[in-house]
């Protein structure tokens, strides 16, 4: 046993010495994007500089973004001619720029230029990431500084829905702001790995942990397990990371939890979005009053105690859906918990329709 421990320590030391992150003199563990950059350094998507730095706070140029995307996609970066008048074969990034342009991931300007040394903006970043990763569902809410006539409008809400990028507390996205190497690394890491997507969740979020599996029991003793997985294609189209429902009969459904500073709900691939809660949470607030998809609901309690087989919650929000003839719905209540979403649903007679039974 002692012999094994010594050997393990030696191997661990060698691994740490070879770590790109430790070789980066300007990337301490305390840096906000340390884990994301370390992750991408290990994958060879991000590389350091000859002086031993990675410069996480340096602004990313359009050429550097093309290089990072090219390495992630495995493109041939051998320098070559491009279709852009300002990107020659002799430029370091020319091969990656050409390959990314041919893959329709990046594009230039109307004057035939690419402007490789210009900073890449958050809006441009959203466009690129929406093409690199599957982003089938628009995020909810509305940014004050993103208008419908913006080129990046759709892409911004797509990367928001995919938990790749998030907005700011002041309800802005800041599409014209420049992006740092650390920030761009974070966006790429979130597109590749679920645990990094959790970083986009706002404080007090009702979204669940994407690295865990949640099991629910439904009326009729039906059990379902919900896991966050990467589904490359669905109905012959890219789908990406979604919540997958494994039914007892072997069927599968896919959906996404979506949240903004105004609303939380469930979205289905290339289909509808259903609102489960609105913010700020306040007793008496009514919502879905003009929806043609779901009946009106009202927040009827906060800090409610709810017992489930998994555990007892004391911070649940009670939402009541009253009788509604138009939707053919009989009154029921459901309970939303921060970090867990909907944990329990009961009908007007107290019968449980759905309840959380396990998290692993």
Buried (B, 14 or more C-beta within 10 A) or exposed (E): EEEEEEEEEEEEEEEEEEEBBBBBEBBEEEBEBBBBBBBBBEBEBBEBEEEEBBBBBBBBBBBBBBBBBBBBBEBEBEBBEBEBEBBEEEBEBBBBBBBBBEBEBBBBEEEEEBBBEBBBBBBBBBBBBBBBBBBBBBBBBEBEBBEEEBEBBBBBBBBBBBBBBBBEEEBEBBBEBBBBBBBBBBBBBBBBBBBBBBBBBBEEBBBBBBEBBBBBBBEEEEEBBBBBBBBEEBEEEEBBBBBBBBEEEEEEBBBBBBBBBEBBBBBBBEEEBBBBBBBEBEEEBEBBEEBEEBBBBBBBBEEBEBEBEBEEBEBBBBBBBBEBEEBEBEEBBBBBBBBBBBBBBBEEEEEEBBBBBBBE
